[in-house]
């Protein structure tokens, strides 16, 4: 019973973070939207493989972008 409660809590918190991040990522809304989305995907990745894959893909894209803007 406790395991189901913890899993449901992770799913609800992860989805809530992703939704809040999407709102924060909208134009004219201040806030770290992409970071909140990444945090939500991190929470969801504990339960879902698709979230882990998406998180890893976004992480790789962020690394490439950082390398490109850093000049190295």
N, C-alpha and C positions, 0 to 999 in steps of 0.2 A: 504494500500500500504506500509506504513512504517513497519507494523508488518511482512509482507513478506520479506522485505529487512533485517530486524533484524534477522529473522529466517534463511534466506539464509546465512547471514554473520556468524552466529553461526555455521552452518553446515560446511561452507568452512574453518573457523578458526579451528574448532575441527578436521576435517579431515587432515588439514595441520599439526597440532600439532602431531597427531598420526603418520603420515608419517615421519615427522622429527624425532620423537622419535624412530621409528623403525630403521631409518638410524643410529641414535646415539647409539642404542643398539647393533649394529653389532660389532663383534670383531675388534680390532685395530682402532676403531673410538672413540676418547675420547669424553666424554660428559655424561650428566645425562639422558640417553635414557628412562629409565623406568619412571622417574619423568615427562618427557615431554609427554609420552604416557598417564600417569595418568591425567595430565592436559588436554590433548585433550579429554579424555573420560569424564572429568568433564564438559567441555564445551558442548560436545555432549549430555550429560545426561539431559541437560535442554530441549532437544527436543525429545529424543528417550528413550524409556523404556529399550531397550536392552543395551544401553550404560550405563544406571544407574545400571542395574543388573551386568554387567561386572565390572564396577568401584567398586561396593560394594564387589563383589567376590574377586577382586584383593586387596582391602583394608583389607579384612578379612585374606587373605593369608599373607599379609605383617605383620599384627598384630601377627599371629601365628608364623611366622618366627622370628620376633623380640623377642617374648616371649621365643622361643626355644633357641635362641642364647644368650639371657640375663640370662638364667638359672632359670627363674621363671615361 
